[in-house]
Amino acid sequence: MPFNITAVKTSSNGVWQGDNPLNFAFPLLIVQTALIIAVSRSLAVLFKPLRQPKVIAEIVGGILLGPSALGRNTAYMDRVFPKWSMPILESVASIGLLFFLFLVGLELDLSSIKRSGKRAFGIAVAGITLPFLGGVGVAFVIRNTLYTAADRPGYAEFLVFMGVALSITAFPVLARILAELRLLTTQIGETAMGAAAFNDVAAWILLALAVALAGNGGEGGGEKKSPLVSLWVLLSGFGFVVFMLVVIRPGMKWVAKRGSPENDVVRESYVCLTLAGVMVSGFATDLIGIHSIFGAFVFGLCIPKDGEFGQRLIERIEDFVSGLLLPLYFATSGLKTDVAKIRGAESWGMLGLVVVTACAGKIVGTFAVAVMVKVPAREALTLGFLMNTKGLVELIVLNIGKEKKVLNDETFAILVLMALFTTFITTPSVMAIFKPARDTHRKLKDLSTSEDSAKEELRILACLHGPANVSSLISLIESIRTTKIVQLKLFVMHLMELTERSSSIIMVQRARKNGFPFVHRYRHGECHSSVIGGFQAYRQLGRVAVRPITAVSPLPTMHEDICHMAETKRVTMILLPFHKRWNVDHHQDGGDGNVPENVGHGWRLVNQRVLKNAPCSVAVLVDRGLGSIEAQTSSLDGSNVVERVCVVFFGGPDDREALELGGRMAEHPAVKVTVIRFLVRETLKTNAVTLRPAPSKCKEKNYAFLTTNVDPEKEKELDEGSLQDFKSKWKELVEYKEKEPNNIIEDILSIGQSKDFDLIVVGRGRLPSAEVVTLAERQAEHPELGPIGDLLASSINHIISSILVVQQHNKAHVEEITVSKIVNESALSINGDTNIV
């Protein structure tokens, strides 16, 4: 049924009154949006094993919905995507595009471009120049082959459009690919992002030139306008950019400062003002004759990158824009792409020529300059493939070209397929070429094997999620900082989750303020992270060298960055924050009613993977107010005891490591250490407790023990030796108690529920004593902490003290297995069945 767009109504009266909702604008828009989201998300799931960026799924989804596939059915196209509905769909998609380009501008930190240096600049120039020249050459061939004399565009605009289409690098898509490949925080990732940032700015300048020239008409484009029109457009565009950077940018700094969050709330009026600024900027550049997205992009550049305002702004709009509106733009691009237009050997030959020219120009140009600036050949080739990434910006260029009638249907389809192919091959090519060396099983020292703790440097890697972890970590590190250790070197790693959100890339930009992404230092006395800032004053207290580090990774691979940094820095121990944290007020009786703050199950899995794969000893801190204001108001000069520490000892390698850590704490003049050794009851000395592997469905509720043969006499000898050494070194500094438990659970809980200790240090107990193993059948709440640590960390036991669960480095890399207690027998082995005597 033919429709007059001016006669189309917004909403229907419903099927009961004889209206078909698909004949009305708004219901049809809902159906189109739902279909596009469903197809693009389904394809994203299918492409995920291939580690392709989401943009690939969205482009392919648009092509499948368009005339290349489903659109071959005319009934489907006339009903779901009729021609009268396309202006409405494209208008909504353009709003999403406008705000997404604003987000891209927010991601692109101009100051980082300045810091990228000559290497990135040289690579960017080569990566633009060679493919641009190749695109100009291909443009002559295509213009004479795929265009008739009647519809041929003008030389200037067509050459520039083809050059831009082949030379562009999609900065947002490249960032996602680097993040997926875990190269975002490497030197090659830094170089690629710096070069892509240069490339992005150059691409927008060239695109503005191309649009200005296209607006001048062409051979088949109607009335030829004066060349002065293009000049006025360019000059107006330049004036707009200068005005934005000189006038609007300082104004947005003022807005960002006034709109900064107070009590985690950004002032609504400033958010609305900023969003209105995006629309006004878009209108201004459209009025000039460039394109509205150019104004939104430049306005995004004007937002300050170093405060909270920009990030909070992103969090407000990015999910709606990137998740809902932007896929509509890809769909409209796909609906314009008709692969069937590429007919005959000549057209397919043009496609091959375009793909080869684009890849060869980008890869060869980048490779040549990278090798000239002394980048290793393998890394240089990797950079070439990374810089060959196309995506959203490419589609924007092509859509503008089609809109301005510079590109016909056939050329448009060829260039869309070229963009799809070049982006698709990036991830597999980089994975095949570049394999960063990562040492996974290097043996590091632990506390127990340090030969002379008085002479060697103690190196600790302390991880934290945010500001809430700072005071407790400082308090713990201070208690370890003894007067006898020559120096304590502390690596403070701020863990940041990398997601698909734009704000994740903002975090990366902030984390590389000195031009190197993974480890950022203090420059000129300034601290670049509010989280790390708490350690700046602390490092002045004593012989503690603090090195701040930022790790930005997806949670499933975060443990690899932590373990790799531990190996690289040769640390003795990794300190991890527990995924739950209690804000216990010590002035309240028992701390009842306190609900723990849970940072998420994903962070719990990070801890579990670190415990399993760490190259050194690991300690997990369950914080219940350690380092609170009450403790900080006391002095650390030895005049009074600030921290009361209890070390619970049952036996085994983890407990011996905990005992060694307690000994180091005892040397601090403001720390009072008490060691409580639990003896084995006589009834357990004669009976063995047999353990068997737990059913797979119960693994999250059972404790894990090491699958290794145990010599109980040797373990007993090691335990006694550790205790004797401990007493000989620190007898005068600690209070030592021995206790035979009546009820192991009640005895442990009584220690935690008393107000006698600020911190309780326990071993994880992976080779447990006979006392600890009796807890194996208890349903675990946090099995990664071991039986004793889980008991003390439980949220229902009203524990007052903070808990530190220590795991000694598993040098033999013996596998752990979850177990459950079954019967009492005799014998000893952990192979299938486990018997503890």
N, C-alpha and C positions, 0 to 999 in steps of 0.2 A: 504494500500500500504506500503510495507516494505521500510525503509529508512536507508541509511548509514549515520551516523552522520557526517562523514568527507565530504560527498557530499552535505550537506545542505547549501543552500545559505542564505545570510542575508536578502535580500529584493527581492520582486517580480517585474515583469514588468507590473503588473496590469491585471485585468480581460479582458480588450479589446484585450490583446495579448495572451489570453488563459491561464494565470497563476492563480492558486488558492492561494490567500495570506496566507491561513492557512497551506500551504505546505512550507512556508518560515519562518525562525527563528524570525525576528523582528516583522512582522505583527502578527504572532501568539502570541508572547510575549505581544503585546499591547492588544490583545483580552483577553488573560488570566488575565492580570493585571486588566483590566476594569471589568471583570466578578467577580474577587475576591473582589475588592473594593466595587462593587455594592452589593454583597451578604453580606459581613461583615458589611457594613454600615446599610443595611436594618435590619439585625438581631440586631444591636446595638440599633436601634430605638425601636424594639419590646421588647428588654430586659430592656430598660430604666425604665419603670414603676416598674420592679422588683429590680431596683437599683443595677444591676449587672455591674461589671467593663467591659470595652470594650474588654478585653482579652477573656472573655467568648464568646462573639459574634464572635470573630475572630477564636477561636478554633472550635466552632460549625460550622461556615461557611466552614472552611477547611474540616471538616468531611463530611458535606453535599455534597461538591463538589467532594469528593473522592469516593473510591470504596464502602463505606458503604451505600451510597444513590444514587446520580446521576450516579456514576461510575459503577453501575450495568449494565447500558446501554453501551455496548461495542462500539457502533457507536459513542456515545458522547465522550468516553474516547479516542478512536483512533483519533478523529477529533480535540477535544479541548485540551486534555492533552496526546498527544502521547508520547510514551516512549523516543523517540529521543529528545523531547523538555525539558525533565525534568532536565538534567544537566544545560541547559541554565537558566531555571527558578530558580533552586536552587542556581546557581552562583549569579544571581541578588539579590535573597532573602538573600544570605549570606553577601553581601555588606551591605544591610540594617541592618542585625543582628549585623554585626561588629560595625557599627556606633551607633546602639542602645545600645549595651553593653558599648560603650564609654560614652554614656549619662548616663547609670546606674552608671558607675564609678564616673561621675561628681556629681550625686545625693548623692552618699554615702560619707559623710564627716567623715574621720577617726578620726578627733578630737572629733566629737560628740560621737563616740564609747567610747572614753576615759572618756567623761563626763557622760555617761549613768549610770555608777556606778555598784556596786556589784549586785544590784537587777536585772537589765536587763541582766547582764552577767550570773547570776545563772539561770534565766529563759531560756536564750538562750541555755545554756549547757544542761539543762534538756530536752528542746524541741528538741535537736538534738540527745542526747544519747539514750533515750528510743525508739523513732521510728527507729533509726538506728539499734539498737539491734533487734527490731521487724522485720525490713526489712531483716536482716541477717537470722533470723529464717524462714521467709517466703521464702527466696531465696532457702533454702534447699528443701522445699516442691515443689516449682515451677520447680526447676531444674530437679528434679526427676519425675515430673508429666507431664510437657508440652514440654520437650525436649527429642529427641531420642539420643541414644548413639553416633550417628554420628555427630550431630550438637550441642552437649553440650559444652558450654563455660567453660573456666577454673574456678575453685572455687573462687580464689582470686578476679578476676575482676568482676565476677557476683555478689558476695557478696557485694562488695563495691558499684557497680552500683545500686543494689536494696536498700542498706542502704541509699545512697544519695537520690534516688528517693522518698523514704518515709519520709525522715527527713528534706527535704529542705523547706524553707519559701521564697516565692517570694517577695523580698523587694519592687520592683516597683509596683506590683499589690496590696500589702498590703497598700502602701501609698495612692493609688487611692481609695481603699475601705474606709480607715480612713477618707479621704477627703470627700467622698460621704456621710458618716455617720456623718460628722462634729465632729469627735473624734480626728482629727489630732492635734488640739491645746489643748488637755486635758491631764491630768496626765497619763491616761491609754494609750492614743495615744503615748505619749512620751516613756513610757515603752515598748510598742509594737514595735515602730520604732527602739529603741535602741537594743532590743533583736533581731529584724530582721536583723539589721546591723551586729551584731556578727554572726548570723546564716549565712548571705550571705557570709561573709569572710570565715567562716569555710566550707561552701558548695563549694566554689571555690577551696579551698585547697584539699578537698576530691575528687572533680571532676578531678583536675589535677592528683591526685593519681590514680583514676580509669582509666583515659585515658592512663597513663603511663603503668599500668598493662595490659590494653586491647591491647596495642601495642606489648605486649610480646607473643601474640598468645594464644592458648588454646587447649583443647582436640580435638575440631573439627575445629579449626581455622587455620589449615595448619601447617607450620613449627614452631616448638617451638624454640623461641629465648632464649638467655642466660638471666638469671635474672639480670645480670649486666646492661643490656640495660635499664630496668625500673629504676634502680638506677641512671644511667646517666641522664635519662630524668628528674627525680625528682630533682637531684642536679642542672641540667642546668636551670630548671624552678625556683628553689630557687635563683640561681645566677642572673637570669633575673629580678626577683622581687627586689632583693637587689640593682642591678644596676639602675633600674628605680627609686627607692625611694631615693637612695643616689646621683645619678648623674643627672638623667633626671628631677626629681622633682624640685631641685633648678633652673635648666635651664628653666623650664616652669614658675617658679615664675618671672624670669627675662623677659621672653617673655610676660607674662601677664602684667607686669609693663610697658614694652615698648609698648605693643599693646593696652593699656587702651584707652577708647574712648576719643577723643578730638573733641569737638563740636558734640557729639553723633555719631561719626564715628570711627569704629574699623579699624585699619590699615589692609589692605587686605593681605599684605605679611605674617603677623603673623597668620592670619586665615588659609591661605594655608599651612603654615609650620606646624600648629597643625593638620590639616586634613591629611597631608602626614605622620605625626608622628603616627596617628592611623593605617594607612596601614602598615607602617614599623614595628610597634609593633606587629601587627597581623601576619605578615610574619615571624617575629623572633620566636614567640611561635610555629607557625606551623613548622618551621625549626627544633626547638627543639624536636617536637613530641608531644606537648600537643594539643592545638587547637588555631586557630587564634583569636577567641573571647576572650580568656584569656588575650592575649596581649593588645587588645583594652580596656578591662576592667581595667587592671592595669594602662594603660596610662591615662584613665579617672580619676583614683585616684590621679594622679600626677598633675592635673590642680588645681591651687589655688581656694578655694571656697569663699574667702572673698573679691574678687574684682568684677569689672564689666565685665572683659574679659570673664570669664566662662559663665556668663549669656548671653552676647551678642553672644557668640559662639553657645550656645544652640539655641537661637532664629534664627540663620542662618540655622541650619540643621534639627531641630527636626520635623518640620511639614512635610518635604519631607521624612524623615526617618520613623517617627512613623505613618504618614498618608498614605504613598504610599508603601514603601519597606517592612516594618515589616509585614503587613498583608500577603504578599507573603510567608513569612516564615511559618506563621501559616497554610496557604493553602498547602504548601508542606508537612507539618506535617500531615494534614488531608488526603492528597492524599496517604500517607503511611499507614494510619490507616484504617484497614478493620475490622469492628465490626463483620462481618460474620465469621471471623476466630475463634471467641469465640464460640465454638460448644460444646453442651452437658452439662450435669449437673456438670461435673467435672470442666470444664473451667469457667462456671459461678460461681461455688463455689470458685474458685481461685480469681475471681474478688471481690466477697464478702469478702474473707479473706484479700485481699490487702487493700480494703477500710476500713474495721474495724481496721486492724492493724495500718494503717496510722493515722486514726482519733483518735483511743484510745491512741496510743503512744504519739502523739503530744499534745492532749488535757489533758490527765491524767498527763503526765510529767510536762507540763507547770503549770497546776492547783496545783499540789502537791508542787512544789517549790515556786510558788507565795503565797500560803497560809502560807508556812514556813517563808517567809519574811514579813508576816503580811499584805498581800494584802487582802482586803475583799473578801469573797467567790464568790460573784456575779462578781466582777471585775476579779478575778482569772479565773473563768470559761470563761468570755469574752476573756481574753488574750489567753486562750487555743484555742478557735475557730479562733481568729485572726492569731495566729501563724500557724494554719493549712492551711493557704492560699498557694495555688500552682499557677502555671501560666507559664510565659515565660521561666524562668530558669529551671523549671521542664521539659518543652518540649525540651530545649536545651540538657539536660542530656539524655533524652530518644532518641533524634535523634542521638546523638553521640554514644550511646549504640547500636543503630540499625546499624549505619554506621560501627562500629567496629565489628559487628556481634556477640555482646554479647547478644542482645535481638532479639528474633525471632518475626515474625509478630504477633503471638497470645499474647505474653507477652507485646509487644509494645502497642497493642490495649487495653489491660487490664490496663496498667499504664496510658495511655492517658485518659481513662474514669475515672480512680481514681482521676487524677489531676482535671478533669472537675468537678466531683462531689464535691470534697472537697472545691474547690473555690466557686462553686455555692451556697453551704449551708452557707458560711461564713456570708454574709450580712443579710439574714433572721434570722440566729441564734443569731447574735450580737444584732439585733434590738429587738428580743424577750427577750433576757436575760438582756441587759444593757440599762436602761432608765435613763440617767442623770437627776437629779432633776433640774428643771428650774422654778423659781417663776415668773409668768407672770403678776400678777396684784398687786404687792406690792405697797402700797401708800408711796410716797416720798414727801418731802417738795418741794415747789416752792418758788420763791423769795418773792412773796406777802404774804405767810403765815409764813415766818420766824419771830419769835417773837422778837428777839433782835439781829439784824444784827451786832451790835457792839461787841458782845461777842462770837458768834458762828463761826465755821469754814465754809467757803464757798468752796464747792467741785464742780468742773466743769470737764466734760468730753469733750475734744476738739478733733474732728476727722479731719483727713487730708488725701488727696490722694497722695501728693508728695511734693517735695521741694517748688513748686510754692505757696503752702498754708501757708508756715511757717511764713513769715514776717507779713502777714495780721492777722494771728491768734495771734502772739505775741503782735502786736499793740492793738488788741481788748482786749486781756487778761490784758495787762498793764493798759488799761483805766478802767477796772473793778476792778483792784487791788487798793482798797482805802487804806488810811492811818488808818482808824478806824477798819477795819476787822483784827482780831487777826491773822488769817492765811488764805491764799487762797491755796487750794490743787488742783493742776491741773493734770489730767490724760490725756496724749496726746496719742491718739490711731491712729496709722498708718494703714490705711485700704488697704489691698492687696487682689486683686482678685485671687482666686484659680481656675485654669482651668485644663484641662487634660494635659497641657504642662509640660514637665520636669522642666522648669524653675520655676514653681510654688512651686515644692518641694524644689528647691534650696532656695527660699525665706523662706520657713519654717525652713530649716537648719540654715539660718542666724538669724532668729528670736528667736532661742532658744540657744543663745551662752552661757547662764549660766546654761543650762541643764533643764530649764523649759520653755515650748514652748510659752505660751500665753502672759505672762508678762515678759519682759526682762529688766533688770536694767543696770545701769552703774556699771562696775566693774573696780577697780583699776584706776578710773578716765578716763576710755576710754568709748567712745560712740560707740555702735555697729551699728548704723544706721545713714547714712548721713542725712536722713530726720529728725530724732529726734535730731540730733546734734545741730541744731539751738537753741534748748531750754536749752542746757547745760549751756551756758553762761548767758542766761536770768534768770535762777533760782538763780543766784548770786545777782541779782539787788535788791531784797527785800524779803519779807516773802512769798515766793511762793515755795511750795514743788512740784516738777515736777516728775511725774511717767510715763515713757514711756511704751506704750503697743503696741503690734503688733497683729492685727486681720487678719488672713488669711482664707478666706471663699469664697465660690461661691457667686456671687452677689445676687441670689434669697434668700439666707439665711443670708446675711451680717447683716441685721437689727436685727436679733436675737442675734448675738454676741454683737452688740452695746447696745441693751436694757438690755441684761443680765449683761454686765459690769456696766451699769448705776445702776442696782439694787444692784449688789454685792458691789460696791463702795459707794452706797448711795449718789449719786451726786444730786445736785440741778438743774443743767441745762446741756443739751447736745448741743454742738456747732457743726454744720454741714457745710461743704463747699458746695456752690451751684455748680451744674454740669457745669456751664459756668463761665469763668473768663475773665475779661478785663484787658489788660495792658495799662491803660490810662496814658499818659504823661501829667502831670498837666501844663506843659509849653506850650502845644498846645491848641489852641483856641477850646473850646467845645469838644475836643476829637473825632471829626468827623472822620469817616473812620476806626475806630478800630473794628476789627472783633473779637468776643469773642472766646476763646479757649473752646472747648466742650470736656469734658472727656468721654462722652458717655451717651446714654439713660439709660443704666443699672444702672449707679450711680444716675441718677434722680429718678429711681424707689426705690433705697435704701433709699433716703431721704423721699420719700412719705411713705414708710412702717414705717420708724422711727417716723415720725410725727403722724402716726396712732396708733402705739403701744407703744410709749415711756412711761415709768413709772414716768417721771418728765417733767419739762418744756423743750422746744426745741427752739433753735435759728438757723436760716439758714443765713449764711453770703454770700451775693452777692458781690464779691470783685472787685472793680474797682481801685486798686492801693493803698488800705489802707496799711499803714506801708511801703510805698515806700522809696527810698533813701532820698528823700527830707525831709520826716518826721523824718527819723532815724538820720539825721545829726543834728537835733535840740536836745537840752538837755531835760532831763526829771526831772530836779530839781525844776521846778515851776517858773523859771525865765521868761519863755514865754509860750504861749499856743501852744501846738503841735497838738492837735486834737480838731476839732470843731464838736460837735455832735448835731443833731436835733432829738427830739422825737416828732412824730406826734401822736396826741391823738384824737380819735373820740368817744371812749367808748367801753365797753365790757371787758370780762376777759383777752383777749389777749393784748389789749391796756393797761390795768392796769398792766400787767406783764412787758410790754415794759416800762411803766412809772417808775416802781420800779427799773428796770435795769438802766434807765437813771439817777435816783437819786443816785445810787451807783457810776456811772461814774462821777457825779458832784462833788463827794468828792475828786477826784484826782486833785491835784493842776495844772496839765498840760492839763486838759480837760475842755473845755468850752461847757456847755450844754444849749441848747435853747429848750423850750417846746412850741409847737404850738398846741393849742386846737381848733378844728373846731366845731363851734356851729351848732345846727340843725336849718335850715331855717324855718321861720314861715309857709311857704307853705307845708312843710313836717310834721309839728306838727299836722296838721288837717287831713292829708290824709295818709292812710296806703298803703304800697306796698306789694302786695301779690306775693309769690313765690310758684312755683310748681316743683316737681321733674323733672329734665331734662330727655329727652329720652336717653336710654342706649347708643345709638350711638354717643351722644353728650357729654358724661361724661368727655372726655379729654379736652373739650373746655369750661366747666362750672365750677364755683366755688362751693366748698362744705361748707355747714353750718351744725351746730349741730341740731340733731332731738330731741329737748327738749322744753318743755313748758317754756315760758319766761314771767316773770313779769316785764313789762317795768318800773314800778315805783321803784321796788327793784333794777333793774340794774342801773337806774338813781341815786338812793341813793348810791349805791356802787361806781359809778363813781365819784360822788361829794365827797364822803368820801376819796377816794384815792387821789383826787386832793388836798383836804384840808390837808391831812397828808403829801403829797409831799411838799406843800408850807411851812408847819410848819417846816419841817426838812431841806429843802434845798433852801429856798426862797432867801437867801443871795448869793447862789452859782450859781443860774441859771437865765436865762432870760425867763420870762413867757409871752406868747402872746395868745390872743383869737381872733378868726377870723370867721366871717360868710361867707361861700363861695358863690361866684356868679356862678362859674363853677367848680365843684369839680375836674374834670380831669385837667383843666388848672392850678388850684391852686396848686395841688400836683406836677405836672410837673415843675412848676416854681421853686419850692423848690429844686427839684433834678437837674435842669439844671443850677441853679445858682452856683457860686463858693464859696458860703458862708459856706458850710458844707463838712467835709470829710466823715462823716457817718450819715446816716438817720436811726433811729430806729422806726419801725412800728409794730403794732400787726397784726396777721394773719387775724383777723376779722371773726372768725367762728360764733360768735353771734353779727352780725354787727349792727351798728347804722343805723338810717334812711338814713343818708347821704351816707354811704358806700353801703347799699343794693341797691341803685339806679344803681350801677355798675354791678349788677348781670347779666344783659342781655348782657353785653359787652363780646365779644369773648375772652376767656382767652388764653394767651400764656403759662403761667406757673401757672395753677390753684392752685397748692400746696402752693403758696406764699400768697394766698388771694387776694382780689381786689386791695388794695393799694400797697402791695408788688409786685404784678405782673405788675402793672402800672409803678412802678419805676425800675423794673428789665428788662423791655422790651428792646430789642436790637435796636428798631427803634426810641426811644424817646430821644436819645442823652443825657442820664443822666450822670452827672459827678461823683456824690457821690457814695460811697459804701452803700449797704443796708443791714440792719440786721432785719430779719423778726422773730418776737417772738411769740411763741405759749405757752400759759399756760397749765399746766398739766390738762388733762381731767380726773378728779378724779372719776367721775361717769361712765366713759367708755361709754359715749353716742355715738351712731353711727352717722357718718356724711353722708349727702346725697347731691348729686349735684343738683342744682336748677337753674331755670330760671325765670325771672320776667315776669308777664303776665298783670295784671290789677291793678287798685287802688280800694281798698275796705276798710272796717274796720273790726276788730276782730283780734285775736292774738292767734296763736298756731302753732306749727311745727309738724303736724301729717298729712301727705298727703299734705295739703296746708300750707304755711308759710306766716303769715302776720306780718309785722314789722311796728310799729307805732312810 
